[in-house]
Amino acid sequence: MNELSQQYLTKRQAVEKYAFLTENMLKNLLFKNPGGFRDKVVRKLGRRIVLDEKALLTFISESK
């Protein structure tokens, strides 16, 4: 049986877990949407925004 291993983080959890991220950096990525950030990384649960952790790290490593 395959288990889903996706982990989702709130903006605050992502900032606390990864020292190189700031809340303002994430807000900027969400607002400007460079490289399709919202489509690749962000999931909405009602009004709440969560970030797919694996997609976030992949997006950052692939960005120039």
SULKA-V75335 format. One record per backbone hydrogen bond with DSSP energy under -1.0 kcal/mol. NH is the residue of the N-H (numbers start at 0). CO is the residue of the C=O. If there is no record, write none. Layout:
BEGIN
nh | co
NH | CO
NH | CO
END
This chain:
BEGIN
nh | co
8 | 50
13 | 9
14 | 10
15 | 11
16 | 12
17 | 13
20 | 17
25 | 21
26 | 22
27 | 23
28 | 24
29 | 25
30 | 26
31 | 27
32 | 28
35 | 32
39 | 35
40 | 36
42 | 49
44 | 47
47 | 44
49 | 42
50 | 8
51 | 40
52 | 6
55 | 51
56 | 52
57 | 53
58 | 54
59 | 55
60 | 56
61 | 57
62 | 58
END
